[in-house]
Amino acid sequence: MRLFNAWEMGQDQTKQQIEKGLHLYQSNQTEKALRVWMRVLEKSADPAGRFRVLGCLITAHAEMGRYKDMLKFAVVQIDTARELEDPDYLTESYLNLARSNEKLCEFQKTISYCKTCLNMQGTTVSQQLNGQVSLSMGNAFLGLSIFQKALECFEKALRYAHNNDDKMLECRVCCSLGNFYTQIKDYEKALFFPCKAAELVNDYGKGWSLKYRAMSQYHMAVAYQKLGRLADAMDCCEESMKIALQHGDRPLQALCLLCFADIHRSRKDVQTAFPRYDSSMSIMTEIGNRLGLVQVLLGVTKCWMIQKELDKALESIEKAQELAEGLGNKLGLLKLHCLCERIYRTKEQQRELRDHVVKFHECVEEMELYCGMCGESIGEKNNQLQALPCSHFFHLK
């Protein structure tokens, strides 16, 4: 009896310490919260408590952009889940492993771990995680420029969100859909979805983390920049950056700096754009966001082209190409071939020009980025698109 009471007391202490850490974390005392949680991890003998504290550490490290630490804790959490012999715990831990790999741009691994989650199917708790699994898988397919599968996953995640009345998940899916439509250049939808996310935050997000507001504002800023509404883009990006700085959200700070740089480049203010690209690149390198680095290098290349520094532009392209190939990001490669085509046309280097024209069309074919009706390529200019139930696209005429 005494032993049982001691175990129960240990459980209560673990719970109290986890709550203490959460209170500190929500008050922006991140380092203190991490110290509390790490002590729990070291001292607690309660596997369920250890599992929960590992979940807190995974979330905190994700938001700070410490993705390698996030991955390390996710691996420990899987071992703890196996100890608990509960399929719900195991599904959640594999989702965290998938997310860690998604953040580190290991997209094939993300897809593999997401499939493991979907195949486990424990109780209803596991099934409620399916929406988050589908979202993570969609983000990974988008990173690989496999657009039809990405859209299928996002639509599935949206269905789970609606069926479970999960507004937070719906908000996250809307932001991913904004990113999706930005990439294939349907800028009206790229703006519509983050606006919907911002609406959800206003209507339901009183008790939510401010990161949801910051995230929706950032995606709105990107869409406004693409639409040439630069003052609106700047307003949204400033609001997002303010929250990211308050909360020490390094990944979002890097994205906002990239967006600021793109806004200044759109205004042909290259001298203001360059330092922002540099700051964004520095954070992206630190946290390991290689996909973000490709975007930064694309922006830098365009700045060099504005200044007619074509050799410097080619140097940036070479770095970006190496990263995009390593990631399997076909859209990044397509954009780089397009820029090379313009540079070699200006330089009147016909052989290199032909080479990149051929590679550009190979990328379009590989990504199936052409209209199912008119046969023209999708993603060359801003166009309203419609997806068929099979997730193939066609232009709205």
Order of alpha helices (4+ residues) and beta strands (2+ residues): alpha-alpha-alpha-alpha-alpha-alpha-alpha-alpha-alpha-alpha-alpha-alpha-alpha-alpha-alpha-alpha-alpha-alpha-beta-beta
